[in-house]
Amino acid sequence: MYKRQVHGFGFYLVTAKVENIPIGISGFIKRPSMVEAETGFAFLPIGAGKGYAFESTKAILEFGKKTLNISKIVAITDPNNANSQKILKRLGLKSNGLIQLTEFKKPLRFVYLKLKRLH
């Protein structure tokens, strides 16, 4: 699906600071069917609903903007995944309706964020 050595990014492990245990992942992927880099996150039940998805994805977006010089980020979610959509909206991504990707059987919610390039 993506290769870190080709695109310079991938998913990164998120750990709980105090317990130092893995609780999820956050990062970028590059799907063959998408032009832009896509941000995504997934968390184990132990890390869900505690702000980790927001904080880690916020850091990933800054990394994409400042280090990778990415100008547009997209994300896709299940249309029924209100929690992920809420997080993406809080991060500044805008909904652009549904999209049908060849990799998925059903349409997905498509959101995007244009990042201002650094000079």
C-alpha positions as CSV (number, residue, x, y, z in Angstrom):
1,M,0.0,0.0,0.0
2,Y,2.8,2.4,0.8
3,K,6.5,2.3,1.3
4,R,8.3,4.5,3.8
5,Q,11.5,4.5,1.7
6,V,9.5,5.7,-1.4
7,H,7.2,8.3,0.2
8,G,9.2,9.3,3.3
9,F,6.3,8.6,5.7
10,G,4.2,5.8,7.1
11,F,2.4,5.0,10.3
12,Y,4.0,5.7,13.7
13,L,3.4,3.9,17.0
14,V,1.6,5.9,19.6
15,T,2.3,5.0,23.2
16,A,0.8,6.1,26.5
17,K,3.5,8.3,28.1
18,V,3.1,7.2,31.7
19,E,2.6,3.5,31.2
20,N,4.8,3.4,28.1
21,I,2.5,0.9,26.4
22,P,1.4,0.9,22.7
23,I,-2.1,2.3,22.3
24,G,-2.5,3.0,18.6
25,I,-1.0,4.3,15.4
26,S,-1.1,7.6,13.5
27,G,0.5,8.7,10.3
28,F,0.3,9.0,6.5
29,I,-0.2,6.6,3.7
30,K,-0.2,6.9,-0.1
31,R,-2.9,4.9,-1.8
32,P,-2.4,4.1,-5.5
33,S,-6.0,5.4,-6.1
34,M,-5.4,8.8,-4.3
35,V,-3.3,11.7,-5.6
36,E,-2.7,13.2,-2.1
37,A,-1.1,11.8,1.0
38,E,-3.8,10.5,3.4
39,T,-3.7,10.8,7.2
40,G,-5.1,8.1,9.4
41,F,-5.2,6.8,12.9
42,A,-6.4,3.7,14.8
43,F,-6.4,3.1,18.5
44,L,-6.8,0.1,20.8
45,P,-9.7,0.3,23.3
46,I,-7.3,1.3,26.0
47,G,-6.3,4.5,24.0
48,A,-9.7,5.4,22.6
49,G,-11.6,8.4,23.7
50,K,-8.7,10.0,25.6
51,G,-7.5,12.6,23.1
52,Y,-4.6,10.5,21.7
53,A,-6.0,10.4,18.2
54,F,-6.4,14.2,18.1
55,E,-3.0,15.0,19.6
56,S,-1.0,12.4,17.5
57,T,-2.7,13.4,14.3
58,K,-2.2,17.1,15.0
59,A,1.5,16.3,15.4
60,I,1.5,14.3,12.2
61,L,-0.1,17.1,10.2
62,E,2.6,19.5,11.5
63,F,5.3,17.0,10.5
64,G,3.7,16.7,7.0
65,K,3.6,20.5,6.6
66,K,7.0,21.4,8.1
67,T,9.2,18.4,7.3
68,L,7.6,16.7,4.3
69,N,6.4,20.0,2.7
70,I,3.0,18.4,1.9
71,S,0.5,21.0,0.7
72,K,-2.8,19.0,0.9
73,I,-3.8,16.2,3.2
74,V,-6.8,14.0,2.8
75,A,-8.6,11.5,5.0
76,I,-11.3,9.0,4.5
77,T,-13.7,7.5,7.1
78,D,-16.6,5.2,7.2
79,P,-19.7,7.5,6.8
80,N,-21.0,6.1,10.1
81,N,-17.8,6.8,12.1
82,A,-18.9,10.0,13.8
83,N,-16.0,10.0,16.3
84,S,-13.3,10.0,13.6
85,Q,-15.1,12.6,11.6
86,K,-15.4,14.8,14.7
87,I,-11.6,14.5,15.3
88,L,-10.8,15.3,11.7
89,K,-13.1,18.3,11.8
90,R,-11.5,19.6,15.0
91,L,-8.1,19.3,13.2
92,G,-9.4,21.6,10.4
93,L,-10.3,19.1,7.7
94,K,-13.3,19.9,5.6
95,S,-15.8,17.3,4.4
96,N,-16.1,17.0,0.7
97,G,-18.9,14.4,0.5
98,L,-18.5,10.7,-0.3
99,I,-15.9,9.1,-2.5
100,Q,-15.7,5.6,-4.0
101,L,-12.3,4.1,-4.0
102,T,-11.5,0.9,-5.9
103,E,-10.1,-0.7,-2.7
104,F,-13.4,-0.5,-0.9
105,K,-16.8,-1.9,-1.6
106,K,-18.8,1.0,-0.2
107,P,-18.5,4.8,-0.5
108,L,-16.4,6.6,2.2
109,R,-16.6,10.1,3.7
110,F,-13.9,12.2,2.1
111,V,-12.3,15.1,3.9
112,Y,-9.3,17.3,3.1
113,L,-7.1,20.0,4.5
114,K,-5.0,22.4,2.4
115,L,-1.8,23.3,4.3
116,K,0.0,26.5,3.6
117,R,3.5,25.7,2.4
118,L,6.4,27.1,4.4
119,H,8.7,29.6,2.6
